[in-house]
Amino acid sequence: MAQMITSYALEFCDLDVYDDYVVSRIHEGITTKPEMLKVFFKLMDIHYKNKPFVYVSHRVHSFSINPAIHAESSKIPNLLGIAVVSSDPMQIEQVKMEKFFFKKDFEIFDTIEKALKWKEEILNTHKD
């Protein structure tokens, strides 16, 4: 993994910011909502303003997600894709449904290493 630039401990998740990707770990029992994106948008604008990046959701805890959050996330022009990291069969099924709401690249992986390899492919595909 690359060198982390900074991290944030938010009320609903922990975020680790790297040069061209961010890793999130949503806290146990949280129900994600589109309103939570305001904080996320602000932080992503600070770190990735006009710079392509990928969001990696490392799903180590049990939480609920409102899929509408992905429709809002799709509006971030420089967010090129979402990688979900989980080996939980329930999460794998959940991701199949979530993909319909995010209008860009969205994949699930069983390891962070595989997600980061995919991230490189996505970023290389979108280079000028």
PyMOL commands that set and color helices and strands:
alter all, ss='L'
color gray80, all
select helices_A, chain A and resi 34-48+68-73+89-98+112-125
alter helices_A, ss='H'
color red, helices_A
select strands_A, chain A and resi 6-9+13-17+21-26+31-32+53-58+64-65+79-85+105-109
alter strands_A, ss='S'
color yellow, strands_A
deselect
rebuild
show_as cartoon
